[in-house]
């Protein structure tokens, strides 16, 4: 295997497409308490990126047999034979230890313990729970709330402060419709892998309705962020309102269209909604 193929395999093993936005959410949490660039911030953000890569690699190891059964995941590094389980274990340990080391270097003891607990929650609570309950995504959504909280604590803040609790709650709520939109796209594939899915409990129409409710809840929580001093600039608050008014009608198409194209578009728009909100918060803290 040449170097470019090896790097590509490691990126896939570490789920870089997930690690990057999570690192950005950690960056946003850091800025919320310490609105300036620093070397410590770089250590923390890179540390979280590596921790996510390590936890993702461990998840690949945990679910490699199930991944082999699903069309969406059968070409992942382990089931496709691009990397052995033993090598994946080594990379997972390397990523996790490197990430924790950087977090210890640039952050605080509190942030390091939060990161360790988040690994435990994702790999030892949420991952096994997916095989037991169709509602595992609700406790699993806590995984999305930890990174901004870790960033805030690493900058020196108390993770029980209202601003970071509000921001983390926004990420927690938003993880649920994010996953259920994925379920609408790949539900049958998840069933092939032996996972418990909502389609075992509800009809597709009911899942669309439930997902819409969680989408609207996510938008409502986002609109409450200025109350908790997460956003303070009037221009950016109005931008948040305009952004939310844009995504609300897009959410209601779930009541009319049940096709994959509609669901995929909404999934991408929800991701864009999260990204723009993180950008608004970053601009607010750096320039206002």
Secondary structure, DSSP 8 states (H G I E B T S, - for coil): --HHHHHHHHHHHTTHHHHHHHHHHHHHHHHHHS-S--HHHHHHHHHHHHHHHHHHHHHHHHTHHHHTTSTTTTTSTTTTTSS-HHHHHHHHHHHHHHHHHHHHHHS-HHHHHHHHHHHHIIIIIIHHHTTT-TTHHHHHTHHHHHHHHHHHHHTT--TTSHHHHHHHHHHHHHHHHHHHHHHHHHHHHHHHTT---GGGTS-HHHHHHHHHHHHHHHHHHHHHGGGGTS---HHHHHHHHHHHHHHHHHHGGGGT--SHHHHHHHHHHHHHHHHHHHHHHHHHHHH-
